[in-house]
Every structure is written in C-alpha cells, then in structure tokens.
C-alpha cells in the first residue's frame, strides 16, 4: 500500500515563520511588519492619525481637559490603549506645572520609624494621585545634597524630610525657590519650616498616669541618653504626672542610659540592689529597654505585673509582642503622623504658608505587663 506524501513546509526549518503566519491567518506576512512597528517609539501623532483627529484633540482627550464630545474622548482613549501609548509624564508636568510626585529624604536606614511614616504619607498622597520617591541619605551631607539635586531635576512638587530620631538638624539646602519642604519626625531651627513630631511629653504623661491609676506609688524611669530631646521630654512628662499625683520623682528612680535591652537589665540590677524602697512600676524610655527590664525581673523571680508593672515606649510590635509578658507601651502613631504630613504637603503645594512645630498625640496600648490582660 502506497501512502500519500504528507504536506511539507518549503525550505524546512527556515519556513517555520511563514507557517506560523499562515496558521494565524496572515499569509501576507503583514503581521511581521506590525511586530516591527511595535518596537518603534509611538508618539501622539500616531494616536492622532489612527483616531482621525488632530494632535491637540488627542492631548485634550488623554489629559481629560478641554471641550470634546464623549464619543471622541472614548475613541481616542481606545486607540491609545490599543497601541499601548501613554503620554510623556515630563511633558505633561511642564504643561500642568505639577509632576504629581513628592520626594522623601531619610536618614533612617533601618526603616523602623520611616516605614510607617511612609505608609501613611503614601496613603494620603495617593488619593491625590501623587507618587513618592524615597532617598536614603544615611547621615551623609554630600549624599543628601546629591539626592536633593536629583529630586529637583525630576521636578518634584515637594520634599519631605524624616530621620531615625526627632532631634534638630541643619535646614535642608534646596536651591529651588518656592519648593515646599516639610519635616516629619525631624526638625530644624528654621522658623519658616513646618515640623511634625510625636508628643513625647504627652506620651510619657499617659504612661505615668496609667501606672498611678493602677495604684503604683514607687515608679522608676529607665530611659536612653539625655542628649536626645525625646529623652528629656519624656522625663518631663513622667515628672509632671507624678507631681500631679502627689508622688515624689526621686533622683534614685531616674536612670538615663542607652537604648538597649542590656541597659534595661543593668538598670534592674541597680534598682533592686541594696536600695530601698524598690519600685513597684517601671516606665521605660523605649521598648527595647522594657524588654531587658522584664527579662531581668523574671530572672530575679520578681513577678510582672503583680509585683512590678512595666510600660514601654514606641510600640515596636516585634519587641512588644515578644516580651514576656507582652508589653504595655506608648504608640507614637507614626502612620497617622505620615498621613498628617501628606495633608500638610498638599496644603503647601496648593500655596498655603505653614510653619512652626506641631506635636501629634500618642496613644496608650494596653497589654499584660501592667496588669491589663487582653484575654480572660
């Protein structure tokens, strides 16, 4: 039995591309031309030509401006989408006088404070279709200056300055008159600058007053280095709350040191050495210190919170939740601080003149370390 010859592709493998075109219903080879065209840069002229309208009409349709019939706008938009064309952002920004971008310069390489601020900032600005560029200056003035020049070159509508700590810094040098600059979790001596900060003093008052309400009368304060403004403000808040309650803030119960768990352990050794009386509550300047305090007390057989209540500061959840028992602490509401920075940046971009230092309230987060268990 003789089999009929099977259809063959002329030219063997070299004919494969023609076979694909034939199978796709394009025996003329025009599809290849279209594929080549896709690699060329599309312009607004291409959209105008295929839409059968002028370049000006395409511009109005894609920018949602001017007076056009709805049918025309939809036709132009459909053609632009089909071609994969999008307007040039820089050209549009020059036309509008706004790029809908904001730069952020930070020195917080760990991101513990900057990231929640960024999250709130982006949430707020995204509602106005504004994107955020983040630059890490790492406390390097030259690197910071390069970032500033880069952001100005991108024609950002404003710059937000933030840091790993809320202490004063030199004014950001911006050689672009009228460009809004806002400081959040950072501040400068420039009287014309707007600085947004957490209320460290108010947060300390919340913590100490809460311990007083629990019936604690010998409240110690273990904190970080006094060169930081936050340490000084938290100490002032602690003293005010005790004074208001008729309690003495003794020097022996105030221990400034470093921001570490090791310092928390060392402070417990000092407080529970030969001193009398020993504290029945300890307000810590941050959550790392508080965790060290809790560990040291447990190792000494001192029950928390029955014998000693503990309150931290920062609400750094990875530390606060892992502390035994889980840590009652003060939340600086950094995400809300970021949202407020976004709202005020929008005001500055709109031309409002804002300046001064504004402190936003903190919150008390109740967990088990002060006698308020979250679960029965």
C-alpha positions as CSV (number, residue, x, y, z in Angstrom):
1,X,0.0,0.0,0.0
2,X,1.5,3.3,-1.1
3,X,1.0,6.2,1.4
4,X,0.3,9.7,0.1
5,X,3.0,12.3,0.7
6,X,2.3,14.5,3.8
7,X,2.3,18.2,3.3
8,X,5.7,19.7,3.8
9,X,6.9,23.2,4.7
10,X,9.1,24.5,1.9
11,X,12.6,25.3,2.9
12,X,12.5,23.1,6.1
13,X,13.0,25.0,9.4
14,X,13.5,28.3,7.6
15,X,9.9,28.2,6.6
16,X,8.6,28.0,10.2
17,X,7.8,31.7,10.5
18,X,5.7,31.5,7.3
19,X,3.9,28.5,8.7
20,X,3.1,30.5,11.9
21,X,1.7,33.4,9.9
22,X,-0.4,31.0,7.8
23,X,-1.8,29.4,10.9
24,X,-2.6,32.8,12.3
25,X,-4.5,33.7,9.2
26,X,-1.8,36.2,7.9
27,X,-0.3,34.6,4.8
28,X,0.8,38.0,3.5
29,X,3.4,38.5,6.2
30,X,2.0,41.8,7.3
31,X,2.0,40.6,10.9
32,X,5.8,40.7,10.9
33,X,5.6,44.4,9.9
34,X,3.3,45.1,12.7
35,X,5.6,43.4,15.1
36,X,8.5,45.5,13.9
37,X,6.3,48.6,14.3
38,X,5.7,47.7,17.9
39,X,9.4,48.1,18.7
40,X,9.4,51.7,17.4
41,X,8.5,54.6,19.8
42,X,4.9,55.6,19.5
43,X,4.1,59.3,19.5
44,X,1.0,61.3,19.9
45,X,1.0,61.8,16.1
46,X,0.3,58.0,15.7
47,X,-2.7,58.2,18.0
48,X,-4.0,61.3,16.2
49,X,-3.6,59.6,12.7
50,X,-5.3,56.4,13.7
51,X,-8.0,58.2,15.6
52,X,-8.7,60.6,12.7
53,X,-8.3,63.7,14.8
54,X,-5.7,66.4,15.5
55,X,-2.8,66.2,17.9
56,X,-4.5,68.9,20.0
57,X,-7.6,66.8,20.3
58,X,-5.6,63.8,21.4
59,X,-3.9,65.9,24.0
60,X,-7.3,67.1,25.4
61,X,-8.7,63.6,25.4
62,X,-5.8,62.0,27.2
63,X,-5.4,64.8,29.7
64,X,-9.2,64.9,30.3
65,X,-9.2,68.6,29.5
66,X,-10.9,70.9,27.0
67,X,-14.3,70.6,25.5
68,X,-14.7,67.4,23.5
69,X,-17.6,65.1,22.7
70,X,-17.7,62.0,24.8
71,X,-17.6,59.8,21.7
72,X,-14.3,61.5,20.6
73,X,-12.7,61.1,24.0
74,X,-13.6,57.4,24.1
75,X,-12.4,56.8,20.6
76,X,-9.0,58.4,21.3
77,X,-8.6,56.6,24.6
78,X,-9.4,53.3,22.9
79,X,-6.8,53.8,20.2
80,X,-4.2,54.9,22.7
81,X,-4.9,51.8,24.8
82,X,-4.8,49.5,21.8
83,X,-1.4,51.0,20.7
84,X,0.0,50.9,24.3
85,X,0.6,54.6,24.1
86,X,0.9,56.7,27.3
87,X,1.7,60.4,27.4
88,X,5.1,61.6,28.4
89,X,5.0,62.4,32.1
90,X,7.6,65.1,32.0
91,X,5.9,66.9,29.1
92,X,2.6,66.7,30.9
93,X,4.1,68.1,34.1
94,X,5.5,71.0,32.2
95,X,2.1,71.6,30.7
96,X,0.3,71.4,34.1
97,X,3.1,73.0,36.2
98,X,2.9,69.9,38.5
99,X,4.5,66.5,38.3
100,X,2.3,64.8,41.0
101,X,5.5,63.5,42.7
102,X,7.0,64.1,46.1
103,X,10.4,63.2,47.3
104,X,11.3,61.8,50.8
105,X,14.8,62.2,52.2
106,X,15.5,60.0,55.3
107,X,18.5,59.1,57.5
108,X,16.7,56.1,59.0
109,X,18.5,53.2,57.2
110,X,16.7,50.6,59.4
111,X,13.3,52.0,58.4
112,X,11.7,51.3,61.8
113,X,10.4,54.8,62.1
114,X,10.4,55.9,58.5
115,X,8.4,53.0,57.0
116,X,5.2,53.6,59.0
117,X,5.5,57.3,58.2
118,X,6.0,56.5,54.6
119,X,3.0,54.2,54.6
120,X,0.7,57.0,56.0
121,X,2.2,59.6,53.6
122,X,1.7,57.4,50.5
123,X,-1.9,56.5,51.6
124,X,-2.7,60.2,51.8
125,X,-0.9,61.4,48.7
126,X,-2.1,58.5,46.6
127,X,-5.7,59.8,47.0
128,X,-4.5,62.9,45.0
129,X,-2.6,60.6,42.5
130,X,0.8,61.7,43.8
131,X,3.6,59.3,43.9
132,X,6.5,59.2,46.4
133,X,10.2,58.9,45.7
134,X,12.3,57.8,48.7
135,X,16.0,58.6,49.1
136,X,18.2,57.4,52.0
137,X,20.9,59.9,52.9
138,X,22.5,57.8,55.7
139,X,23.6,60.9,57.6
140,X,26.0,61.8,54.7
141,X,25.7,65.5,53.8
142,X,27.2,65.0,50.3
143,X,24.9,62.1,49.5
144,X,21.9,64.1,50.8
145,X,22.9,67.1,48.5
146,X,23.0,64.7,45.5
147,X,19.6,63.4,46.4
148,X,18.2,66.9,46.6
149,X,19.6,67.8,43.2
150,X,18.2,64.6,41.7
151,X,14.7,65.3,43.1
152,X,14.8,68.9,41.9
153,X,15.9,67.6,38.5
154,X,12.8,65.3,38.5
155,X,10.7,68.5,39.3
156,X,9.1,67.0,42.4
157,X,6.3,69.1,43.8
158,X,7.7,69.0,47.3
159,X,10.2,67.3,49.7
160,X,9.6,65.5,53.0
161,X,12.5,65.2,55.4
162,X,12.5,62.5,58.0
163,X,15.0,60.7,60.3
164,X,15.7,57.9,62.8
165,X,15.3,60.4,65.6
166,X,13.3,63.6,66.0
167,X,16.2,65.9,67.0
168,X,17.1,69.1,65.3
169,X,19.1,69.1,62.1
170,X,20.5,71.6,59.7
171,X,18.0,73.1,57.3
172,X,17.8,71.2,54.0
173,X,19.6,73.1,51.4
174,X,17.2,73.4,48.4
175,X,18.2,75.7,45.6
176,X,14.8,75.9,44.1
177,X,12.8,78.9,45.3
178,X,9.2,78.1,46.3
179,X,9.7,74.3,46.5
180,X,7.7,73.1,49.6
181,X,9.9,71.3,52.3
182,X,8.3,69.7,55.3
183,X,10.0,67.9,58.2
184,X,8.3,64.9,59.9
185,X,9.9,63.0,62.8
186,X,12.6,65.6,62.3
187,X,13.0,69.3,62.9
188,X,15.1,72.3,62.1
189,X,15.8,75.7,63.6
190,X,14.4,77.4,60.5
191,X,11.5,79.5,61.9
192,X,9.8,79.3,58.5
193,X,9.8,75.5,58.4
194,X,6.9,73.2,59.3
195,X,7.9,70.3,61.6
196,X,5.6,67.5,62.6
197,X,6.5,65.4,65.7
198,X,5.0,63.0,68.1
199,X,4.2,64.4,71.5
200,X,6.9,62.7,73.6
201,X,6.0,64.6,76.7
202,X,2.3,63.9,76.4
203,X,3.0,60.2,75.8
204,X,5.1,60.0,79.0
205,X,2.2,61.6,80.9
206,X,-0.1,58.9,79.5
207,X,2.2,56.1,80.7
208,X,2.9,57.5,84.2
209,X,-0.7,58.5,84.9
210,X,-1.8,55.0,83.9
211,X,0.6,53.5,86.4
212,X,-0.7,55.8,89.1
213,X,-4.3,54.8,88.4
214,X,-3.2,51.2,88.9
215,X,-2.2,52.1,92.5
216,X,1.6,52.2,91.9
217,X,3.4,54.6,94.1
218,X,7.1,53.9,93.5
219,X,7.5,54.5,89.8
220,X,11.0,54.4,88.3
221,X,12.0,55.8,84.9
222,X,14.7,53.9,82.9
223,X,15.5,55.6,79.6
224,X,18.1,56.5,76.9
225,X,20.8,59.1,76.5
226,X,19.9,62.6,77.8
227,X,21.4,64.2,74.7
228,X,18.2,63.2,72.8
229,X,15.3,65.7,73.0
230,X,12.8,62.8,73.2
231,X,14.5,61.5,76.4
232,X,14.3,65.0,78.0
233,X,10.7,65.5,77.1
234,X,9.6,62.0,78.3
235,X,11.4,62.7,81.6
236,X,9.5,66.0,81.9
237,X,6.2,64.2,81.3
238,X,7.0,61.5,83.8
239,X,7.8,64.1,86.5
240,X,4.7,66.1,85.8
241,X,2.4,63.1,86.1
242,X,4.0,62.1,89.4
243,X,3.9,65.6,90.8
244,X,0.2,65.9,89.8
245,X,-0.5,62.7,91.8
246,X,1.4,64.0,94.8
247,X,4.3,61.5,94.3
248,X,7.9,62.2,94.5
249,X,10.1,61.7,91.4
250,X,13.3,60.8,93.2
251,X,16.7,61.0,91.6
252,X,17.4,57.4,92.6
253,X,14.5,56.3,90.4
254,X,15.6,58.1,87.3
255,X,18.2,56.1,85.3
256,X,19.3,57.5,81.9
257,X,21.5,55.2,79.9
258,X,21.5,53.7,76.3
259,X,18.8,52.4,74.0
260,X,19.3,48.6,74.6
261,X,18.0,45.5,76.4
262,X,21.3,45.2,78.1
263,X,20.8,48.6,79.7
264,X,17.4,47.5,80.9
265,X,19.0,44.5,82.6
266,X,21.7,46.7,84.2
267,X,19.1,49.2,85.4
268,X,17.2,46.4,87.2
269,X,20.4,45.4,89.0
270,X,20.8,48.9,90.2
271,X,17.2,49.4,91.2
272,X,16.9,46.1,93.0
273,X,20.3,46.1,94.7
274,X,20.6,47.5,98.1
275,X,18.3,50.4,97.5
276,X,15.1,50.7,99.4
277,X,12.3,51.0,98.7
278,X,12.3,49.1,95.4
279,X,10.0,50.3,92.6
280,X,6.6,48.8,92.1
281,X,6.5,50.1,88.5
282,X,9.0,51.0,85.8
283,X,8.3,53.4,82.9
284,X,10.9,52.7,80.2
285,X,12.0,55.1,77.5
286,X,11.7,52.6,74.7
287,X,10.5,49.0,74.2
288,X,14.0,47.5,73.9
289,X,14.9,48.8,77.4
290,X,11.5,47.5,78.7
291,X,12.2,44.0,77.3
292,X,15.5,43.9,79.1
293,X,13.8,45.1,82.3
294,X,11.2,42.3,82.0
295,X,13.8,39.6,81.4
296,X,15.9,40.7,84.3
297,X,12.9,40.9,86.7
298,X,11.8,37.4,85.7
299,X,15.3,36.0,86.3
300,X,15.2,37.6,89.8
301,X,11.9,35.9,90.5
302,X,10.0,39.2,90.6
303,X,6.6,38.7,89.1
304,X,5.4,41.1,86.4
305,X,2.9,42.7,86.7
306,X,1.9,41.5,90.2
307,X,5.0,43.0,91.9
308,X,6.2,45.4,89.3
309,X,4.3,46.9,86.4
310,X,6.1,47.8,83.2
311,X,5.3,50.3,80.4
312,X,7.5,50.9,77.4
313,X,7.5,53.5,74.6
314,X,7.4,53.2,70.8
315,X,5.0,50.2,70.4
316,X,7.6,48.4,68.3
317,X,5.3,45.3,67.9
318,X,8.0,42.8,67.1
319,X,9.6,43.6,70.5
320,X,6.4,44.4,72.5
321,X,4.6,41.2,71.5
322,X,7.6,39.0,72.2
323,X,8.2,40.4,75.6
324,X,7.2,38.1,78.5
325,X,4.6,39.2,79.4
326,X,3.5,41.2,76.3
327,X,4.3,44.8,76.8
328,X,2.0,47.7,77.6
329,X,3.5,50.7,75.7
330,X,3.1,54.1,74.1
331,X,2.4,54.2,70.4
332,X,3.7,57.4,68.6
333,X,1.1,56.9,65.9
334,X,3.7,57.2,63.2
335,X,1.4,56.2,60.4
336,X,-1.0,58.9,61.3
337,X,2.0,61.3,61.5
338,X,2.7,60.3,57.9
339,X,-0.9,61.0,56.9
340,X,-0.8,64.4,58.5
341,X,2.5,65.1,56.7
342,X,0.6,64.2,53.4
343,X,-2.2,66.5,54.2
344,X,0.1,69.4,55.1
345,X,2.2,68.8,52.0
346,X,-0.9,69.1,49.9
347,X,-1.6,72.4,51.6
348,X,2.0,73.6,50.9
349,X,1.7,72.6,47.2
350,X,-1.5,74.5,47.0
351,X,0.3,77.6,48.1
352,X,-0.6,77.8,51.8
353,X,2.1,79.1,54.1
354,X,2.6,76.8,57.1
355,X,5.4,76.9,59.7
356,X,6.2,76.0,63.3
357,X,6.4,72.8,65.3
358,X,3.2,70.7,65.7
359,X,3.1,67.7,68.0
360,X,0.6,65.0,67.4
361,X,-0.8,62.9,70.3
362,X,0.4,59.5,71.3
363,X,-1.7,56.5,72.4
364,X,-1.5,54.0,75.3
365,X,-1.5,50.4,74.1
366,X,-2.6,48.0,76.9
367,X,-1.1,44.6,77.2
368,X,-0.3,42.2,80.0
369,X,2.8,43.9,81.6
370,X,0.9,46.4,83.6
371,X,-2.0,44.2,84.8
372,X,-4.4,44.5,81.9
373,X,-4.5,41.2,80.1
374,X,-6.1,41.2,76.7
375,X,-7.6,37.7,77.1
376,X,-9.5,36.2,80.0
